[in-house]
Structure formats: structure tokens, C-alpha cells
Amino acid sequence: MDGITDAAFRSLVLDLGDAGGAVTEFLRLTTGAPGTRVLRRELGPPHPSIPVGLQVMAPGPEWVAETAARAGEAGASFLDLNFGCPVKRVFNRCAGSALLAHPDRLRAIVAAAVSGAAIPVTAKIRAGIEDDGRLEEVLDAAASGGAAAILLHARLRVDSYAAPARWERIARASAFLRARHPGVALVGNGGVERAADARRMREETGCDAVLLGRAAFSDPFLFREIRGGPPASLAEAAAFALRYLDAFLLPPGTVRAGTGKAKQFVRCYRAGGIFEGREGERARLLSEAGPAAIRAWFAARAAEAGPGAAPVAEEAPRA
Ligand SMILES: Cc1cc2nc3c(=O)[nH]c(=O)nc-3n(C[C@H](O)[C@H](O)[C@H](O)COP(=O)(O)O)c2cc1C
């Protein structure tokens, strides 16, 4: 998720060992194909046994084939094309979800990626812009363009992220692909907040896999729970938080940028019930605390949880 699940975060989640894969934040193609160094940076530290896809967003097929080729060279396991972003400045440039109204162009973008890529190409779509009347047409465009999988966010562009995700659209997509494009996998997305939701989505829709958005950031241990494991303990949740904060708070000169990121994390994080009964403390961290105080708060939770929970920082971040 753009501005949220950065390379450091994704890498820590993949280190936990339960997520089946990950996708980068989107990279917009505006003036040409990015170099492999840029793509490698987007992908983050390699995780050879777990598929990590590079996501790009393009208004048309220009530079897509070359980017797809370079994505493979940079170590991406697959190239994902973003046809779901609802943001106005993206939409007005006819990229992201705007392409749902232009299935022929969408197909051409997918086909361009497939022509350049030595890796599979996937398409992330929404169910529509203002209604879902063209869902099958869009699925057909992505599939006939050569997508190996389609990731369907079951909301419309006009819903942004707020309205309930309507999973019957995923069931519809599943039935359509099974009948018309049986080799194309369907990944369901939208509104999975708890482990039981992920299981229910698979059962109710027949999708092949489930993609977590915001819940992955709120509770990275959810992947383990979905696989039938236990939820995060307080010790695990605190240790993860410290590893993540240290990934961007410790390097000198990054503290300023880190403040917003640390607060974003505090706002969303719920693993291990870490803020249960402590919402007042969360509010105080958000309104008053700098990064050092935020880190200290998680270190205190780790200490409460017992030895072994907290990785010790070499150097305290500046406030
Ligand atoms: C702030 C934010 C940024 C996002 N950025 C991306 C992105 O870069 N690429 C993408 O495919 N989806 C992006 N998404 C959408 C999510 O991947 C996902 O489709 C959406 O949040 C619905 O899933 P959820 O209900 O599990 O959160 C973003 C969502 C949010 C809230």
C-alpha cells in the first residue's frame, strides 16, 4: 500500500514466514522505464523462497514491456499492474482505476507487460468505477491480455476504502474466470480484518487466494492466524514494532521523515492487543510524542511482556 507497507515493513512481515507473498507499493511510469537499481530498491531485501511482485501503474502500454523485463532482472517474482487506484490525480491522468472504463487499453497494457516479461504478469483491479456493470468485460480484458492472476478489490472507485467490500463480486469473478479463463487465478481482496474473514472469503467466493490490505499493517501476525496458528502475543507484537521502528528511526538524518511514519504505525497497530485498555496512551502518543517517546513506549511494553521480546537498539533515536 502506497506510503504504508514500505520495503522495510514488508521484509519484516515476510521474515515472520507466514505470508504467501507480497507486492510493492505502486511505481508510476511517467517518463520511461525505471532502471533496475530503482526497481531493486522498491522490491527491498530479497526473500528467495517467497514471491514478491513489483507493482507499476501506467496510463498506456508505453515503457511497460521494458519495465516488465527489468522487473524480472531486478528479482521480482511477478509484475503487478495497478488498475485500482482511486486517487483523483491518478484517475484524471487516466491511470489506476480510470482504466476500468477502457478495457481495450487495459488489455493492451497487460499484453505489453506479458510481451516483455520473463515473469508472470498480474492485474489488480476494482469491481468498477461507479457500478460493477463492466466487471466481466474488465476481467476478460485482463485475462485475454495474458494476466496469470487477477487481484480483485471488491469495492468500486467511488467507494474509495470506506464502503463494505461486496464479496459477491469476487464470487461473480470466480465463476466468470472458471468458465471463460480457467487458467487465470483469482485473488480476493477487501474487508478482511480477522483470520476468520479470510477463511470465509475463500469459502463464500471460491477465490484461489486472499490479499490483505490494511489489516496486514495493523496486525502482521494475522497471516499466521489465517494459517491456523495463534494470534500474536504481547511480546511478539512489541518486538515486531521495535524492529519496524528501528528500521527507519535509527539511521541518522531520517528521524524527521520517520515521525509521520511512526505515528501512522501507532494509529493503526493492534497486534497482540497492544493498545487494548490503552487507547488514551495511543491518543497521547499521536498528539504529543516524538519518535524516541514512541519507541520507548513499545520498549516498555516489551519489557512488561518479559525477556527476549525486545531487540535492543544500538543507538536511541533523536526526539
Ligand atoms: C493508503 C492506501 C494505499 C494503497 N496503496 C495501494 C497500492 O499502492 N497498490 C495497490 O494495489 N493497492 C493499494 N491500496 C489498496 C489495497 O491494496 C487494498 O486493495 C485495499 O485497501 C482494500 O483491502 P483492505 O480492505 O484489506 O484494506 C492502498 C490502500 C490504502 C488504504
The ligand as an SDF file (V2000), in Angstrom:
LIG
                    3D

 31 33  0  0  0  0  0  0  0  0999 V2000
   -3.3370    4.2810    1.8930 C   0  0  0  0  0  0  0  0  0  0  0  0
   -3.5480    3.1480    0.9370 C   0  0  0  0  0  0  0  0  0  0  0  0
   -2.6400    2.9600   -0.0790 C   0  0  0  0  0  0  0  0  0  0  0  0
   -2.8350    1.9350   -1.0080 C   0  0  0  0  0  0  0  0  0  0  0  0
   -1.9190    1.7560   -1.9940 N   0  0  0  0  0  0  0  0  0  0  0  0
   -2.0710    0.7500   -2.8730 C   0  0  0  0  0  0  0  0  0  0  0  0
   -1.1120    0.4930   -3.8830 C   0  0  0  0  0  0  0  0  0  0  0  0
   -0.0630    1.1570   -3.9830 O   0  0  0  0  0  0  0  0  0  0  0  0
   -1.3490   -0.5200   -4.7420 N   0  0  0  0  0  0  0  0  0  0  0  0
   -2.4860   -1.3040   -4.6510 C   0  0  0  0  0  0  0  0  0  0  0  0
   -2.6540   -2.2200   -5.4440 O   0  0  0  0  0  0  0  0  0  0  0  0
   -3.3940   -1.1030   -3.7040 N   0  0  0  0  0  0  0  0  0  0  0  0
   -3.2140   -0.0940   -2.8200 C   0  0  0  0  0  0  0  0  0  0  0  0
   -4.1510    0.0990   -1.8350 N   0  0  0  0  0  0  0  0  0  0  0  0
   -5.3450   -0.7600   -1.8050 C   0  0  0  0  0  0  0  0  0  0  0  0
   -5.1110   -2.0460   -1.0200 C   0  0  0  0  0  0  0  0  0  0  0  0
   -4.1540   -2.8580   -1.6630 O   0  0  0  0  0  0  0  0  0  0  0  0
   -6.4070   -2.8400   -0.9070 C   0  0  0  0  0  0  0  0  0  0  0  0
   -6.8600   -3.1450   -2.1940 O   0  0  0  0  0  0  0  0  0  0  0  0
   -7.4990   -2.0600   -0.1900 C   0  0  0  0  0  0  0  0  0  0  0  0
   -7.0070   -1.4190    0.9610 O   0  0  0  0  0  0  0  0  0  0  0  0
   -8.6540   -2.9990    0.1730 C   0  0  0  0  0  0  0  0  0  0  0  0
   -8.2070   -4.0240    1.0170 O   0  0  0  0  0  0  0  0  0  0  0  0
   -8.4800   -3.9710    2.6170 P   0  0  0  0  0  0  0  0  0  0  0  0
   -9.9560   -3.7230    2.8000 O   0  0  0  0  0  0  0  0  0  0  0  0
   -7.9870   -5.3210    3.0800 O   0  0  0  0  0  0  0  0  0  0  0  0
   -7.6540   -2.8310    3.1560 O   0  0  0  0  0  0  0  0  0  0  0  0
   -3.9620    1.0960   -0.8940 C   0  0  0  0  0  0  0  0  0  0  0  0
   -4.8490    1.2620    0.1660 C   0  0  0  0  0  0  0  0  0  0  0  0
   -4.6640    2.2730    1.0760 C   0  0  0  0  0  0  0  0  0  0  0  0
   -5.6530    2.4480    2.1990 C   0  0  0  0  0  0  0  0  0  0  0  0
  1  2  1  0
  2  3  1  0
  2 30  2  0
  3  4  2  0
  4  5  1  0
  4 28  1  0
  5  6  2  0
  6  7  1  0
  6 13  1  0
  7  8  2  0
  7  9  1  0
  9 10  1  0
 10 11  2  0
 10 12  1  0
 12 13  2  0
 13 14  1  0
 14 15  1  0
 14 28  1  0
 15 16  1  0
 16 17  1  0
 16 18  1  0
 18 19  1  0
 18 20  1  0
 20 21  1  0
 20 22  1  0
 22 23  1  0
 23 24  1  0
 24 25  2  0
 24 26  1  0
 24 27  1  0
 28 29  2  0
 29 30  1  0
 30 31  1  0
M  END
$$$$
